[in-house]
Amino acid sequence: MKKENVDVLIIGAGPSGIVSASYLHTQGIKVKVVEKSVFPRFSIGESLIPQCMDNLEEAGLLDAIKDYGFQKKFGARFIKGKEIGEFDFSDKYGAGWDWTWQVPRADFDTLLAREAQRKGIDIEFAAEVVDITFTSSKSITIIKNKQGDFKKIGADFIIDASGFGRVLAQKLQLEAKPQIAAHSSIFTHIEESNRPTGKEGTQITFEVLDTQVWFWYIPFSNGVSSLGFVAPNKWFDEFEKDPSSAFKGMLNKLDYYKKRFDKEKILFPPVKVENISKNVTQLFGDGYVLTGNSAEFLDPVFSSGVSFATSSGLLAAKLVQKQLNGLAVDWQKEYVDHIKKGVNVFSTYVKEWYTGNLQKIIFHPNPNPEIKKQICAVLAGYVWDESNPFVKKHDRILKNVVRLIDMESPEVKKNNLF
Ligand SMILES: Cc1cc2nc3c(=O)[nH]c(=O)nc-3n(C[C@H](O)[C@H](O)[C@H](O)COP(=O)(O)OP(=O)(O)OC[C@H]3O[C@@H](n4cnc5c(N)ncnc54)[C@H](O)[C@@H]3O)c2cc1C
């Protein structure tokens, strides 16, 4: 069996793995990325949030994608019946990016991976990790390529960025109970023949069918749009078994978008992913760390996946570099505690979305502008900025605001002040 040695082996060439690889390579560390598929490949996770721009920039990857022409995303719209809640990232609390992109991930991930290769990073595609053994100071990973040949890779450290591949979570039995109740999703792409011009045809929109059930519309700059539903697992039982017929039935339940997509060509049979939320018992161990989706996934409602994947990928890379330089790293404090801080904020917002509390705030007819700015900063991904009360007191503040809303008389509601 062929054998090679690297300082750091990264599993997965998604945004998390490439951000880690790019950072470490720039610091002079020998990295190798192994990726089981061949790019371009489809991936879900197409609506970014502004905070991920910070990570792409720091990893030296932003310049390579900024002129590609992805659809710019300046905010998001939520619709429920006649109610509309709209957020504009330029009107958020605090510093940070006020725009980002809506991206077909096949293109986005390929651009990132190509940029990494251009920098000189070794990415082996069509190479699946099939086994890993940890010894006291090193790990040996076995990869299998498309021809069925095996190779051994020795590494001082492994960054598991394998997303839903969940390589180490499965190998080391780290799977844990998810933070969010059992939800599934079904999605596809369409080619829009009659897309409205202007904001209506470019703005990401979430249509709420029921407190627990919602739909996304993500228009891309290439005329293709992503459509998807997220709901409790049992909601899907009321539709036909065949995914295309089921999807049509779901589109029929929409209020705002009903009829808009009826005649459009579906580009692939709708894909269903069950039990989307993921969690693990530990995020690091001797010689390894988990980043991105391989570590945790909450829910797509606030488009936080790629932001979390790149934040954790970047931080893990910095700590791996520190450790390889002979400095002590307190992985619990420097990695887990920091990452969990952000995840816990998002987790509160996702949970309060599904209790209906956050929807009450978002759809308030006359929102308090200061509160809206602070919530907008959270939706932009700035979940580590503790100067924002909607970050720092996330576990209480949404409930408190809802209590005030519930006490409002119709007169107050009209003039507002929640
Ligand atoms: C329904 C749904 C909708 C979503 N919508 C959004 C959204 O709008 N915005 C957002 O930011 N996020 C969204 N997400 C989350 C988003 O998909 C992920 O958070 C993001 O892709 C994670 O990036 P990653 O780099 O961790 O993993 P990935 O992008 O999944 O990359 C992991 C890579 O590892 C490779 N791999 C897996 N196993 C192996 C193996 N054994 N050997 C080698 N390679 C392997 C895979 O082929 C893959 O390329 C959504 C998720 C779901 C389920």
The ligand as an SDF file (V2000), in Angstrom:
LIG
                    3D

 53 58  0  0  0  0  0  0  0  0999 V2000
  -31.9010   21.1550    4.1150 C   0  0  0  0  0  0  0  0  0  0  0  0
  -30.6790   21.9540    4.4200 C   0  0  0  0  0  0  0  0  0  0  0  0
  -30.6070   23.2850    4.0180 C   0  0  0  0  0  0  0  0  0  0  0  0
  -29.4810   24.0400    4.3250 C   0  0  0  0  0  0  0  0  0  0  0  0
  -29.4400   25.3580    3.9570 N   0  0  0  0  0  0  0  0  0  0  0  0
  -28.3770   26.1110    4.3210 C   0  0  0  0  0  0  0  0  0  0  0  0
  -28.2980   27.4870    3.9390 C   0  0  0  0  0  0  0  0  0  0  0  0
  -29.1900   28.0390    3.2920 O   0  0  0  0  0  0  0  0  0  0  0  0
  -27.1870   28.1790    4.3040 N   0  0  0  0  0  0  0  0  0  0  0  0
  -26.1580   27.6050    5.0080 C   0  0  0  0  0  0  0  0  0  0  0  0
  -25.1680   28.2810    5.3240 O   0  0  0  0  0  0  0  0  0  0  0  0
  -26.1990   26.3020    5.3340 N   0  0  0  0  0  0  0  0  0  0  0  0
  -27.2650   25.5510    5.0210 C   0  0  0  0  0  0  0  0  0  0  0  0
  -27.2790   24.2240    5.3270 N   0  0  0  0  0  0  0  0  0  0  0  0
  -26.1210   23.6670    6.0190 C   0  0  0  0  0  0  0  0  0  0  0  0
  -24.9600   23.4630    5.0600 C   0  0  0  0  0  0  0  0  0  0  0  0
  -25.3150   22.5010    4.1150 O   0  0  0  0  0  0  0  0  0  0  0  0
  -23.7460   22.9900    5.8410 C   0  0  0  0  0  0  0  0  0  0  0  0
  -23.6830   23.6380    7.0780 O   0  0  0  0  0  0  0  0  0  0  0  0
  -22.4280   23.2370    5.1370 C   0  0  0  0  0  0  0  0  0  0  0  0
  -22.4210   22.6820    3.8680 O   0  0  0  0  0  0  0  0  0  0  0  0
  -21.3360   22.6090    5.9940 C   0  0  0  0  0  0  0  0  0  0  0  0
  -20.1000   22.7100    5.3580 O   0  0  0  0  0  0  0  0  0  0  0  0
  -18.9760   21.6420    5.6840 P   0  0  0  0  0  0  0  0  0  0  0  0
  -17.7510   22.1090    4.9960 O   0  0  0  0  0  0  0  0  0  0  0  0
  -18.9480   21.3650    7.1270 O   0  0  0  0  0  0  0  0  0  0  0  0
  -19.5220   20.2890    5.0350 O   0  0  0  0  0  0  0  0  0  0  0  0
  -19.8470   19.9440    3.5230 P   0  0  0  0  0  0  0  0  0  0  0  0
  -20.0490   21.1490    2.7340 O   0  0  0  0  0  0  0  0  0  0  0  0
  -20.9450   18.9350    3.5630 O   0  0  0  0  0  0  0  0  0  0  0  0
  -18.5210   19.2440    3.0150 O   0  0  0  0  0  0  0  0  0  0  0  0
  -18.1210   17.9890    3.5120 C   0  0  0  0  0  0  0  0  0  0  0  0
  -17.3320   17.2670    2.4440 C   0  0  0  0  0  0  0  0  0  0  0  0
  -16.7820   16.0680    3.0160 O   0  0  0  0  0  0  0  0  0  0  0  0
  -16.8130   15.0500    2.0460 C   0  0  0  0  0  0  0  0  0  0  0  0
  -16.7850   13.7480    2.7260 N   0  0  0  0  0  0  0  0  0  0  0  0
  -17.7760   13.1490    3.4230 C   0  0  0  0  0  0  0  0  0  0  0  0
  -17.3840   11.9390    3.8730 N   0  0  0  0  0  0  0  0  0  0  0  0
  -16.1040   11.7580    3.4340 C   0  0  0  0  0  0  0  0  0  0  0  0
  -15.1680   10.6990    3.5440 C   0  0  0  0  0  0  0  0  0  0  0  0
  -15.4510    9.5730    4.1930 N   0  0  0  0  0  0  0  0  0  0  0  0
  -13.9510   10.8470    2.9660 N   0  0  0  0  0  0  0  0  0  0  0  0
  -13.6360   11.9890    2.2820 C   0  0  0  0  0  0  0  0  0  0  0  0
  -14.5040   13.0170    2.1290 N   0  0  0  0  0  0  0  0  0  0  0  0
  -15.7190   12.9230    2.7020 C   0  0  0  0  0  0  0  0  0  0  0  0
  -18.1300   15.3030    1.3190 C   0  0  0  0  0  0  0  0  0  0  0  0
  -18.1250   14.7180    0.0230 O   0  0  0  0  0  0  0  0  0  0  0  0
  -18.1930   16.8330    1.2710 C   0  0  0  0  0  0  0  0  0  0  0  0
  -17.6860   17.3660    0.0720 O   0  0  0  0  0  0  0  0  0  0  0  0
  -28.3960   23.4510    5.0220 C   0  0  0  0  0  0  0  0  0  0  0  0
  -28.4550   22.1090    5.4060 C   0  0  0  0  0  0  0  0  0  0  0  0
  -29.5910   21.3780    5.1240 C   0  0  0  0  0  0  0  0  0  0  0  0
  -29.6480   19.9380    5.5620 C   0  0  0  0  0  0  0  0  0  0  0  0
  1  2  1  0
  2  3  1  0
  2 52  2  0
  3  4  2  0
  4  5  1  0
  4 50  1  0
  5  6  2  0
  6  7  1  0
  6 13  1  0
  7  8  2  0
  7  9  1  0
  9 10  1  0
 10 11  2  0
 10 12  1  0
 12 13  2  0
 13 14  1  0
 14 15  1  0
 14 50  1  0
 15 16  1  0
 16 17  1  0
 16 18  1  0
 18 19  1  0
 18 20  1  0
 20 21  1  0
 20 22  1  0
 22 23  1  0
 23 24  1  0
 24 25  2  0
 24 26  1  0
 24 27  1  0
 27 28  1  0
 28 29  2  0
 28 30  1  0
 28 31  1  0
 31 32  1  0
 32 33  1  0
 33 34  1  0
 33 48  1  0
 34 35  1  0
 35 36  1  0
 35 46  1  0
 36 37  1  0
 36 45  1  0
 37 38  2  0
 38 39  1  0
 39 40  1  0
 39 45  2  0
 40 41  1  0
 40 42  2  0
 42 43  1  0
 43 44  2  0
 44 45  1  0
 46 47  1  0
 46 48  1  0
 48 49  1  0
 50 51  2  0
 51 52  1  0
 52 53  1  0
M  END
$$$$
